[in-house]
Amino acid sequence: MRHGKKINHLGRTASHRKAMLANMATSLIKHKRITTTLAKAKALRQYVEPLITKSKNDTTHSRRTVFSYLQDKEAVTILFREISEKVATRPGGYTRIIKLENRLGDNAEMAFIELVDYNEVYKKEGVATERKTTRRRGGKKKSAGEAAVAASDAVEEVKAETQEEPATEEAVTEQGAADVEETASETAETPKEEDKKED
């Protein structure tokens, strides 16, 4: 019985499985998306995501560790130069598996696996970069920069309110009386002008 054995051997020896996953990981890194069977895609996800996490720390030791898995210099270079910059703010979940129709020959479940940050279909245009969040308990804490910006905005609002003094009732009534006098003088002048034109 296979109680507690979660690894999928994929019907291969250990050396064959290791070589196959290394080749698939190299192809995924170079082409950003590959099509394979669903079982292989799930196995590849467990194989490649720790390597992408390791690429965030660009040291000689990290490069040598990743090279021991991939055995491809070009793939290691792409991973540490391009992909690590794209996934810098993402806390895991670098790949996406999407199921396809079953294969015609043997009816195997097919899927494609892709790097999440390289798919333009799911990205919304004009979306600002999201702030990195953690899964720890407790309220969200503002960074020092955000707190300073919020404080300066509050100070500016207070200054604007103090500069704009609300008009008193007396000022409003005086303005209203002046408007009434102007309209009365205009109406009084118009008949005189008409009389002059008739003469």
C-alpha positions in Angstrom: 0.0 0.0 0.0 1.1 3.6 -0.7 0.0 5.3 2.5 1.5 8.8 2.8 3.5 8.5 -0.4 2.7 11.6 -2.3 5.4 11.6 -4.9 4.3 10.6 -8.4 7.0 8.4 -10.0 5.4 8.9 -13.4 6.3 5.2 -14.3 10.0 6.0 -14.6 13.2 5.2 -12.7 14.6 7.9 -10.4 17.3 8.9 -12.9 14.9 9.0 -15.8 12.3 11.1 -13.8 15.0 13.5 -12.7 16.4 14.0 -16.2 12.9 14.5 -17.6 11.9 17.1 -15.0 15.2 18.9 -15.5 14.5 19.1 -19.3 10.9 20.2 -18.8 12.0 22.9 -16.3 14.6 24.2 -18.7 11.9 24.4 -21.5 9.5 26.2 -19.2 12.2 28.7 -18.2 13.2 29.4 -21.9 9.7 29.4 -23.5 7.6 30.5 -20.4 4.9 28.0 -21.3 4.8 24.3 -22.2 2.1 21.7 -23.0 2.3 18.3 -21.3 0.2 15.8 -19.4 -1.5 16.9 -16.3 0.5 14.5 -14.1 3.8 15.7 -15.5 2.7 19.4 -15.1 1.9 18.8 -11.4 5.2 17.1 -10.8 7.0 19.9 -12.7 5.4 22.6 -10.6 6.8 21.0 -7.4 10.2 20.7 -9.1 10.6 24.2 -10.6 8.9 26.5 -8.0 11.7 26.0 -5.3 14.3 26.8 -8.0 12.5 30.1 -8.9 12.4 31.0 -5.2 16.1 30.3 -4.9 16.7 32.6 -7.9 15.5 35.6 -5.9 18.8 35.5 -4.0 21.4 36.0 -6.7 24.6 34.5 -5.2 27.2 32.2 -6.5 25.9 29.5 -4.2 22.3 29.9 -5.4 23.4 29.7 -9.0 25.4 26.6 -8.4 22.6 24.9 -6.6 20.1 25.7 -9.4 22.6 24.5 -12.0 22.9 21.2 -10.2 19.2 20.7 -10.9 18.9 22.1 -14.4 22.3 21.3 -16.0 21.8 24.2 -18.5 23.8 27.4 -18.3 21.5 29.4 -20.6 18.4 28.5 -18.5 20.2 29.5 -15.3 21.1 32.8 -16.8 17.6 33.5 -17.9 16.2 32.5 -14.5 18.5 34.7 -12.5 18.4 37.8 -14.9 14.8 38.0 -16.2 12.5 35.8 -14.3 13.8 36.6 -10.8 13.1 40.3 -11.4 9.5 39.6 -12.5 8.7 37.5 -9.6 10.5 39.5 -7.0 7.3 40.7 -5.2 5.4 37.4 -5.6 5.5 35.2 -2.5 5.2 31.9 -4.3 2.7 30.5 -6.8 4.9 31.3 -9.8 3.2 28.8 -12.2 -0.3 28.2 -13.4 -1.7 24.9 -14.7 -4.7 25.1 -17.1 -6.3 21.8 -18.3 -6.8 21.1 -22.0 -8.8 18.5 -23.9 -7.7 14.9 -23.6 -5.1 13.6 -26.0 -6.6 11.8 -29.0 -4.2 8.8 -29.0 -4.5 7.5 -25.5 -7.1 9.9 -24.0 -4.5 11.2 -21.5 -5.4 14.4 -19.5 -3.5 17.3 -21.1 -2.6 20.7 -19.6 -0.3 23.6 -20.2 1.9 25.0 -17.4 3.1 28.6 -17.7 4.8 31.3 -15.6 2.2 33.5 -14.2 4.0 36.8 -14.7 4.5 36.2 -18.4 0.9 35.8 -19.4 -0.6 39.1 -20.7 -4.1 37.7 -21.1 -4.9 37.7 -17.4 -3.2 41.1 -16.6 -5.4 44.2 -16.4 -4.1 47.3 -18.1 -3.1 50.2 -15.9 -3.1 48.2 -12.7 -0.7 49.7 -10.1 1.8 47.4 -8.5 0.3 45.7 -5.5 1.7 46.2 -2.0 3.3 43.0 -0.7 1.2 41.5 2.0 1.9 38.7 4.5 -0.2 36.0 6.0 0.6 36.9 9.5 -2.2 37.8 11.9 -2.8 41.4 13.0 -3.7 44.7 11.4 -2.0 46.1 8.4 0.9 48.4 9.3 1.7 51.3 7.1 5.3 51.8 6.1 7.2 55.0 7.2 6.8 56.6 3.7 3.0 56.0 3.6 2.6 57.4 7.1 4.5 60.5 6.2 2.4 61.0 3.0 -0.8 60.6 5.0 0.4 63.1 7.6 1.3 65.7 5.0 -2.1 65.3 3.3 -3.9 65.9 6.6 -1.8 69.0 7.3 -2.7 70.4 3.8 -6.4 69.8 4.4 -6.3 71.6 7.7 -4.6 74.6 6.1 -7.1 74.7 3.2 -10.0 74.8 5.7 -8.5 77.6 7.8 -7.8 79.8 4.7 -11.4 79.5 3.4 -13.4 81.3 6.0 -17.2 80.7 5.7 -19.2 83.8 4.7 -21.3 85.3 7.6 -25.0 85.9 7.4 -24.5 89.7 7.3 -22.1 89.5 4.3 -24.7 87.3 2.5 -27.5 89.8 3.1 -25.4 92.7 2.0 -24.5 91.0 -1.2 -28.2 90.1 -1.8 -29.3 93.8 -1.3 -26.6 95.0 -3.7 -27.8 92.6 -6.3 -31.4 93.7 -5.9 -30.4 97.4 -6.3 -28.5 96.6 -9.5 -31.4 94.8 -11.1 -33.8 97.6 -10.1 -31.6 100.3 -11.7 -31.3 98.3 -14.9 -35.1 97.9 -15.2 -35.5 101.6 -14.5 -33.1 102.6 -17.3 -34.6 100.4 -20.0 -37.9 102.4 -20.5 -36.0 105.7 -20.8 -33.9 104.3 -23.6 -36.9 103.0 -25.4 -38.6 106.5 -25.2 -35.5 108.1 -26.7 -35.5 105.7 -29.6 -39.2 106.5 -30.3 -38.5 110.3 -30.4 
